Amino acid sequence: MKSKVITAEAAVKLIKNGNTVSVAGFVGLSNPEEILQEVERQFAETGRPNQLTLVHAAGQGDGKDKSLNHFGREGLLKRVIGGHYNLAPKLGKLIVENKVEAYNFPQGVMMHLFRNIAAGKPGLFTHVGLKTFVDPRIEGGKLNEVTREDMVELIQLAGKEQLFYKAYPVHVAIIRGTTADENGNISMEKEGVLVEAVNLAQAAKNSDGIVIVQVERL
């Protein structure tokens, strides 16, 4: 089998314009910083990849420049769907200036939705979010004026109101591990938290996508 070990530069070149990219991590824990730096570098130098949809569950960043802040360049993203934004002010700036479509959904909903995408389900049915800003009768989780598509539906299930969060393909999952072999098997013995890494890898697999993993050693 051909080795799956490649450089960060080569890995980022596998991301296509318009892809949906999901990144695992919690604040700075288990965050693939080197890969995200390379995404920003290549976009700044070549304009590619561009018009991406970024999906993340937990807040990721340092409140300044790291992690998801690398996506905070106009044109790099078309849309962002996230559970927490406070640590990524560069994303926040794009959102408030109406330069990117943006949604804010509950973090737990995001995690369960990754599992359902991995299972090939059409989305997630839950009571979580009812009568809050993610309820489509209020804002539907939309964060600015340019965000128009409804990603949440109000339904009746077994005689009760439920919200249906729509699934989407995960074309690229970007995660961090500790050790890899040349066949692409990953272990995470030195990671602070496992976060949603397995769920994202499975979701990408079910979406005919790819998984990019930053590791410390081979």
C-alpha positions in Angstrom: 0.0 0.0 0.0 1.3 3.5 -0.9 2.1 5.5 2.2 -0.6 8.0 3.2 2.0 10.3 4.9 2.2 13.7 3.2 3.2 17.2 4.1 0.8 19.8 5.4 1.2 21.7 2.1 0.2 18.7 0.0 -2.7 17.9 2.4 -4.3 21.3 2.1 -4.1 21.1 -1.7 -6.5 18.2 -1.5 -9.2 20.6 -0.3 -11.4 21.7 -3.2 -13.1 25.1 -3.6 -16.6 25.0 -2.2 -15.9 22.0 0.1 -17.5 21.6 3.5 -14.6 21.4 6.0 -15.1 20.4 9.7 -12.4 20.9 12.3 -12.1 19.1 15.6 -10.9 20.7 18.8 -11.7 22.4 22.1 -10.2 25.8 22.7 -6.6 24.8 21.9 -6.8 21.2 22.8 -6.5 18.6 20.0 -6.5 21.4 17.5 -4.7 20.8 14.1 -3.0 24.2 14.2 -0.3 23.4 11.6 -2.9 22.4 9.0 -5.0 25.5 9.6 -2.0 27.8 9.3 -1.4 26.2 5.9 -5.0 26.7 4.8 -4.6 30.4 5.5 -1.1 30.6 3.9 -2.2 29.0 0.7 -5.4 31.1 0.4 -3.3 34.3 1.0 -0.8 33.3 -1.7 -3.0 31.6 -4.3 -6.6 32.4 -3.5 -7.3 28.6 -3.0 -9.1 26.9 -1.4 -12.0 29.3 -1.3 -15.8 29.6 -0.7 -15.6 26.8 1.9 -18.3 25.9 4.4 -16.6 25.6 7.9 -18.3 23.5 10.5 -17.2 23.2 14.2 -18.9 22.3 17.4 -16.8 23.7 20.3 -15.1 27.1 20.5 -11.6 26.9 19.0 -8.9 29.5 19.2 -7.0 31.8 21.5 -9.2 34.9 21.1 -6.6 36.4 18.7 -4.9 34.6 15.8 -4.9 30.8 16.2 -7.1 27.9 15.3 -10.4 28.9 13.5 -9.1 32.5 13.3 -7.0 31.3 10.3 -10.3 31.1 8.4 -11.0 34.8 9.0 -10.1 36.0 5.6 -12.7 37.4 3.2 -13.4 34.9 0.4 -12.0 31.9 2.1 -15.4 31.0 3.5 -18.8 31.1 2.1 -20.6 29.8 5.2 -19.8 28.9 8.8 -21.9 26.7 11.1 -20.6 26.6 14.7 -21.5 26.1 18.3 -19.3 28.8 19.8 -17.5 31.9 18.3 -16.0 33.8 21.2 -12.5 32.5 20.7 -12.5 33.3 17.0 -12.9 37.1 16.7 -11.7 37.1 13.1 -14.6 34.9 12.2 -16.9 37.1 14.2 -15.7 40.2 12.3 -16.7 38.6 9.0 -20.1 37.6 10.4 -21.0 41.0 11.7 -19.9 42.7 8.5 -22.1 40.3 6.5 -19.2 38.9 4.6 -20.0 35.3 5.3 -23.2 33.3 6.0 -23.3 32.1 9.6 -25.3 29.9 11.9 -25.0 29.3 15.6 -26.4 25.9 16.9 -26.1 24.3 20.3 -22.8 22.5 20.8 -24.5 19.2 21.8 -26.7 19.4 18.7 -23.6 19.8 16.5 -21.9 16.7 18.1 -25.0 14.5 17.7 -25.4 15.8 14.1 -21.8 14.6 13.3 -22.8 11.2 14.5 -26.0 11.2 12.4 -24.1 12.3 9.3 -21.7 9.4 9.9 -24.7 7.1 10.2 -26.2 8.3 6.9 -29.2 9.9 8.6 -31.0 13.0 7.1 -30.4 15.1 10.2 -31.2 15.3 13.9 -34.6 15.5 15.6 -34.5 17.0 19.1 -36.4 19.3 21.5 -33.1 21.2 22.1 -33.4 24.7 20.9 -37.2 25.1 21.0 -38.3 28.6 21.8 -34.7 29.9 21.7 -32.9 31.9 18.9 -32.4 28.6 16.9 -36.1 28.0 16.7 -37.1 28.9 13.1 -40.1 30.9 14.5 -37.5 33.3 16.0 -34.1 33.4 14.1 -33.4 29.8 13.1 -29.8 30.2 14.4 -29.0 32.7 11.6 -26.4 35.3 12.7 -26.7 38.0 10.0 -28.7 39.4 7.1 -26.9 37.5 4.3 -27.8 34.2 5.9 -31.1 33.1 4.4 -31.3 29.3 4.0 -33.3 27.5 6.7 -31.1 24.9 8.3 -33.7 24.1 11.1 -37.3 23.1 10.6 -40.1 23.0 13.2 -42.0 19.6 13.0 -44.6 17.6 15.0 -43.3 14.2 16.1 -45.4 11.9 18.2 -47.7 14.8 19.0 -44.9 17.1 20.3 -42.9 19.9 18.8 -39.4 19.1 17.7 -36.7 20.8 15.8 -35.1 19.1 12.8 -31.5 20.1 12.1 -30.6 19.2 8.5 -27.5 17.1 7.7 -24.8 18.2 5.3 -21.9 16.4 3.7 -18.5 16.6 5.4 -16.1 16.7 2.4 -13.0 17.2 4.6 -12.4 16.4 8.3 -9.4 18.0 9.9 -8.3 16.4 13.2 -5.2 16.0 15.3 -3.7 12.7 16.6 -0.4 11.7 18.3 0.9 8.8 16.2 0.3 7.5 12.7 1.5 4.7 10.6 1.9 4.8 6.8 -1.5 3.2 6.3 -3.2 6.1 8.0 -4.0 4.4 11.4 -4.0 7.0 14.2 -3.6 6.8 17.9 -4.3 9.7 20.3 -2.4 8.8 23.5 -1.1 12.3 24.1 -4.2 14.3 23.2 -5.8 16.2 26.0 -9.3 15.4 24.8 -10.6 13.1 22.1 -13.3 15.6 21.1 -15.3 14.7 18.0 -12.4 13.3 16.0 -13.8 9.8 15.4 -17.3 11.1 14.6 -15.9 13.6 12.0 -13.7 10.9 10.4 -16.8 8.6 10.1 -18.9 11.5 8.7 -16.3 12.3 6.1 -16.1 8.6 5.2 -19.9 8.4 4.8 -19.7 11.6 2.6 -17.1 10.1 0.3 -14.8 12.8 1.7 -11.2 12.8 3.1 -9.7 13.0 6.6 -6.6 15.1 7.2 -4.8 14.3 10.4 -1.9 16.3 12.0 0.3 14.0 14.0 3.4 14.4 16.2 5.2 11.2 15.1 5.3 8.2 12.8 
